[in-house]
Amino acid sequence: MNSKFLPDIDFLFENCRELNMDIALLSLSLNVHSTRRIAQEAEKLGHYVELIDHTKCSVKLGDGKPKIFLGEEDVTNEFDAIIPRIGAKVTRHGAAIVKQFEMNGVFSTARSLGITRARNKVRTLQIMARKGIPIPETLFSINPDNIGEQIRLLGGPPVIIKLQEGTQGLGVILAESKKSAKSIIDTFYKMDTSILLQKYVEEANGEDIRIIVVGRKVVASMKRKSEIDEFRSNVHRGGQTEAIEPTQREKHIALNATKYLGLGVAGVDLMRSRTGPVLIEVNASPGLKGIEAATGVNVAKHIIQFVEKNALRKRKK
């Protein structure tokens, strides 16, 4: 059959109104820019969107099929898909709510296990190291008696000290001398705070790369450069941004890191070292403001289209 007479599947897909879905956005508020952007794009594509504050959700077990309540409202069977935007301070509860939706057959853009893995930097890096993804030299310990040895194992100062569950550049400290590194690390150990140490990638020159992966595709990428007197390049810390085309190696790392963690949507952060790109961390709820402004890519729309294809496939089973 002549292919020019075949229907345009993508056209039919995007214009068939039978595909309208009920989508739950698991987030604290629509005042969060990224949450609002996703809701806007979902509504543009004809879907019903409801904000679900996961901190106000409860799960009832042990009396027939498990049920999910938002306050007193039963929302167990209300949605075709969920898009988790879980707050850092309520990761465990948020992931448990996501898990219950998953177990009830609702499609999620991020697996609950992927959310908890990505939120913990050590767990993420352990998985990446096992899978052969390049990462900076990293060390974690809780032993306050050999801090000098820990620093030496990383080649000496300067070293990066990170909270294991920090976000947006918070809880990331550059210790430029052995004395300051020992003091900071000792303080964290005495506070029973989980940290990790990393070798400082000096040649990165305060720059890193954020790659957004949606549904096994790289949809947007930008380079972030730190402000003067600030080594952290996060947009929330005032970093400058510009759109870039990542190398094939960088794309390969981002796509595999996302797959290994079990995420459908992720922000993957890399640095360019002398030996090639190294993975810094993976964010299960990446911010959209900086990346959309820098690249002009409608990332929120990509996320909704990913939901459409996968939630509808699950609905038909």
C-alpha positions as CSV (number, residue, x, y, z in Angstrom):
1,M,0.0,0.0,0.0
2,N,1.2,3.5,-0.8
3,S,2.4,5.1,2.4
4,K,1.1,8.5,1.4
5,F,-2.5,7.2,1.7
6,L,-1.9,6.0,5.3
7,P,-3.4,8.1,8.1
8,D,-1.1,10.3,10.1
9,I,-1.0,8.5,13.4
10,D,0.5,11.4,15.3
11,F,-2.2,13.7,13.9
12,L,-5.0,11.4,14.9
13,F,-3.4,10.9,18.3
14,E,-3.2,14.6,19.1
15,N,-6.6,15.4,17.8
16,C,-8.8,12.6,19.1
17,R,-10.8,14.0,22.0
18,E,-11.6,10.5,23.3
19,L,-8.1,10.6,24.8
20,N,-8.9,13.2,27.5
21,M,-7.6,12.0,30.8
22,D,-8.0,12.8,34.5
23,I,-4.5,13.7,35.8
24,A,-3.4,14.2,39.4
25,L,-0.5,16.6,40.1
26,L,1.0,15.5,43.4
27,S,2.5,18.8,44.6
28,L,2.1,21.1,47.6
29,S,0.7,24.1,45.6
30,L,-0.1,25.5,42.2
31,N,2.0,28.5,43.3
32,V,5.1,26.3,42.5
33,H,6.1,27.4,39.0
34,S,6.8,24.0,37.6
35,T,3.6,22.5,38.9
36,R,1.6,25.4,37.4
37,R,3.3,25.0,34.0
38,I,2.5,21.3,33.9
39,A,-1.1,22.0,34.8
40,Q,-1.4,24.7,32.1
41,E,-0.1,22.4,29.4
42,A,-2.3,19.5,30.5
43,E,-5.4,21.8,30.3
44,K,-4.3,23.1,26.8
45,L,-4.3,19.5,25.6
46,G,-7.8,19.0,26.9
47,H,-7.2,17.0,30.1
48,Y,-8.7,17.5,33.5
49,V,-6.0,18.3,36.1
50,E,-6.4,18.3,39.9
51,L,-3.8,19.3,42.4
52,I,-3.3,16.7,45.0
53,D,-1.4,17.8,48.1
54,H,0.3,14.5,49.0
55,T,0.9,15.6,52.6
56,K,-2.9,15.6,53.0
57,C,-3.4,12.1,51.6
58,S,-4.0,9.0,53.6
59,V,-4.0,5.3,52.7
60,K,-6.4,2.8,54.2
61,L,-5.3,-0.9,54.2
62,G,-6.8,-4.1,55.5
63,D,-10.5,-3.7,54.5
64,G,-10.9,-4.9,50.9
65,K,-9.0,-3.0,48.2
66,P,-6.6,-0.4,49.6
67,K,-8.0,3.1,49.3
68,I,-6.4,6.6,49.0
69,F,-8.1,9.5,50.7
70,L,-7.5,13.2,50.2
71,G,-8.9,14.4,53.5
72,E,-12.2,12.5,53.6
73,E,-12.6,12.2,49.8
74,D,-11.9,8.8,48.3
75,V,-9.6,9.5,45.3
76,T,-8.6,5.8,44.7
77,N,-10.2,5.5,41.3
78,E,-10.4,9.1,40.2
79,F,-7.3,9.4,38.0
80,D,-5.8,7.9,34.8
81,A,-2.3,9.1,35.7
82,I,-0.3,10.9,38.4
83,I,2.6,13.3,38.0
84,P,4.6,13.3,41.3
85,R,6.3,16.5,42.4
86,I,7.2,15.3,45.8
87,G,8.6,17.8,48.4
88,A,12.1,17.0,49.8
89,K,10.9,17.1,53.4
90,V,8.1,14.6,52.9
91,T,9.8,12.1,50.5
92,R,8.9,9.0,52.4
93,H,5.2,9.8,52.8
94,G,5.0,11.1,49.2
95,A,6.7,8.0,47.8
96,A,4.3,5.8,49.8
97,I,1.3,7.6,48.3
98,V,2.8,7.2,44.8
99,K,3.4,3.5,45.5
100,Q,-0.3,3.0,46.4
101,F,-1.4,4.7,43.2
102,E,1.0,2.4,41.3
103,M,-0.3,-0.7,43.0
104,N,-3.9,0.4,42.2
105,G,-2.9,0.4,38.5
106,V,-2.5,4.2,37.9
107,F,0.3,5.3,35.6
108,S,3.0,7.5,37.3
109,T,5.7,9.5,35.6
110,A,8.1,8.4,38.3
111,R,8.2,5.1,40.2
112,S,8.0,5.5,43.9
113,L,11.3,3.6,44.2
114,G,12.9,5.9,41.7
115,I,11.8,8.9,43.7
116,T,13.4,7.7,47.0
117,R,16.6,6.6,45.1
118,A,17.0,9.9,43.4
119,R,16.4,11.9,46.6
120,N,19.3,10.2,48.3
121,K,22.6,11.1,46.6
122,V,24.6,8.2,48.0
123,R,22.0,5.6,46.8
124,T,22.0,7.2,43.4
125,L,25.8,7.2,43.1
126,Q,26.0,3.6,44.3
127,I,23.6,2.5,41.6
128,M,25.5,4.6,39.0
129,A,28.9,3.1,40.0
130,R,27.5,-0.4,39.8
131,K,26.1,0.3,36.3
132,G,29.4,1.8,35.1
133,I,28.2,5.4,34.9
134,P,31.1,7.8,35.5
135,I,30.9,9.8,38.7
136,P,33.3,12.0,40.7
137,E,35.5,10.3,43.3
138,T,33.1,10.0,46.2
139,L,33.4,8.9,49.8
140,F,30.8,8.6,52.6
141,S,31.4,7.7,56.2
142,I,30.2,8.3,59.8
143,N,33.5,7.8,61.4
144,P,34.7,11.1,63.1
145,D,38.1,9.5,64.1
146,N,39.8,9.4,60.7
147,I,38.5,12.5,58.9
148,G,42.0,13.4,57.7
149,E,42.3,10.0,56.1
150,Q,38.9,10.4,54.4
151,I,40.2,13.7,52.9
152,R,43.4,12.1,51.8
153,L,41.6,9.3,50.0
154,L,40.1,12.0,47.8
155,G,43.5,13.5,47.0
156,G,43.3,16.2,49.6
157,P,41.6,19.6,49.6
158,P,39.7,21.2,48.2
159,V,36.7,18.8,48.7
160,I,33.0,19.1,48.2
161,I,30.8,18.3,51.2
162,K,27.2,17.5,50.5
163,L,24.1,16.7,52.5
164,Q,22.9,13.3,51.2
165,E,19.4,14.7,50.7
166,G,20.0,18.4,49.8
167,T,18.3,20.1,46.8
168,Q,18.8,23.1,44.6
169,G,22.4,23.5,45.8
170,L,21.4,23.7,49.4
171,G,23.7,21.7,51.7
172,V,26.7,21.8,49.3
173,I,29.9,23.3,50.7
174,L,33.3,23.8,49.2
175,A,36.1,23.2,51.8
176,E,39.3,24.7,50.3
177,S,41.7,23.7,53.1
178,K,42.2,20.6,55.1
179,K,41.5,22.5,58.3
180,S,38.2,23.9,57.2
181,A,37.2,20.5,55.7
182,K,37.9,18.7,59.0
183,S,36.0,21.3,61.0
184,I,32.9,21.1,58.7
185,I,32.9,17.3,58.5
186,D,33.4,16.9,62.2
187,T,30.5,19.3,62.9
188,F,28.2,17.3,60.6
189,Y,29.2,14.0,62.1
190,K,28.5,15.3,65.6
191,M,25.1,16.5,64.5
192,D,24.4,13.0,63.2
193,T,23.8,14.5,59.7
194,S,24.3,12.2,56.7
195,I,26.9,13.7,54.3
196,L,29.1,12.6,51.4
197,L,32.5,13.9,50.3
198,Q,33.5,14.4,46.7
199,K,36.7,15.3,44.9
200,Y,36.5,18.9,43.6
201,V,36.3,19.0,39.8
202,E,38.4,22.2,39.3
203,E,38.4,22.0,35.5
204,A,34.6,22.3,35.4
205,N,35.2,26.0,36.3
206,G,31.9,26.3,38.2
207,E,29.9,25.0,35.3
208,D,27.6,22.0,35.0
209,I,25.0,20.7,32.5
210,R,21.3,20.0,33.2
211,I,19.7,17.5,30.8
212,I,16.0,16.9,30.9
213,V,14.9,13.3,30.0
214,V,11.2,12.6,29.3
215,G,10.2,9.1,28.3
216,R,13.6,7.9,27.2
217,K,14.3,11.0,25.2
218,V,16.5,14.0,25.8
219,V,14.2,16.9,25.3
220,A,16.2,19.9,26.6
221,S,19.7,20.7,27.8
222,M,21.4,23.7,29.2
223,K,24.8,24.8,30.7
224,R,24.8,26.5,34.1
225,K,27.6,28.7,35.3
226,S,28.0,29.9,38.8
227,E,28.1,33.5,39.8
228,I,31.3,35.2,40.8
229,D,32.4,34.0,44.3
230,E,29.8,31.1,44.1
231,F,30.9,27.7,43.0
232,R,27.3,26.2,42.9
233,S,25.8,26.7,39.4
234,N,22.1,26.0,40.3
235,V,19.6,28.4,38.9
236,H,18.1,28.8,42.4
237,R,21.6,30.0,43.5
238,G,21.8,32.7,40.8
239,G,23.6,30.7,38.1
240,Q,23.7,31.8,34.5
241,T,22.2,29.5,31.9
242,E,22.5,28.9,28.1
243,A,21.1,26.2,25.8
244,I,23.6,23.6,24.6
245,E,23.6,20.5,22.5
246,P,25.0,17.7,24.7
247,T,27.5,15.2,23.3
248,Q,26.4,11.7,22.5
249,R,28.3,10.5,25.5
250,E,26.4,13.0,27.8
251,K,23.1,11.9,26.3
252,H,23.9,8.2,26.8
253,I,24.7,8.9,30.5
254,A,21.5,10.9,31.1
255,L,19.3,8.3,29.4
256,N,20.8,5.4,31.2
257,A,20.9,7.1,34.6
258,T,17.2,7.9,34.3
259,K,16.4,4.3,33.3
260,Y,18.5,2.7,36.1
261,L,16.6,4.8,38.7
262,G,13.2,4.0,37.2
263,L,12.1,7.5,36.3
264,G,10.0,8.6,33.4
265,V,10.9,12.2,33.8
266,A,14.2,13.4,35.3
267,G,16.8,16.2,35.4
268,V,20.3,14.8,35.1
269,D,23.2,16.9,36.2
270,L,26.7,16.4,34.8
271,M,30.1,18.0,34.9
272,R,32.8,18.0,32.3
273,S,36.0,16.7,33.8
274,R,39.4,16.0,32.2
275,T,38.4,12.4,31.8
276,G,35.0,13.2,30.3
277,P,31.5,13.8,31.7
278,V,30.7,12.7,35.2
279,L,27.2,12.4,36.8
280,I,26.6,14.6,39.8
281,E,23.0,13.8,40.6
282,V,19.5,13.0,39.3
283,N,16.4,15.0,40.2
284,A,13.1,13.2,40.0
285,S,11.2,16.5,40.1
286,P,13.3,18.9,38.0
287,G,12.4,22.6,37.9
288,L,11.1,23.9,34.6
289,K,11.5,27.6,34.8
290,G,15.3,27.8,34.1
291,I,15.4,25.1,31.4
292,E,12.4,26.4,29.5
293,A,13.6,30.0,29.6
294,A,17.2,29.0,28.5
295,T,16.2,26.6,25.7
296,G,12.7,27.8,24.5
297,V,11.6,24.1,24.8
298,N,8.1,23.4,26.1
299,V,9.2,20.8,28.6
300,A,5.8,20.7,30.3
301,K,4.1,19.8,27.1
302,H,6.6,16.9,26.6
303,I,5.7,15.6,30.0
304,I,2.0,15.6,29.3
305,Q,2.5,13.9,25.9
306,F,4.5,11.3,27.7
307,V,1.7,10.8,30.1
308,E,-0.8,10.5,27.2
309,K,1.0,7.8,25.4
310,N,1.7,5.7,28.5
311,A,-1.5,6.2,30.6
312,L,-3.7,5.5,27.6
313,R,-1.7,2.3,26.8
314,K,-2.3,1.2,30.4
315,R,-6.0,2.0,30.3
316,K,-6.5,-0.3,27.3
317,K,-4.9,-3.3,29.0
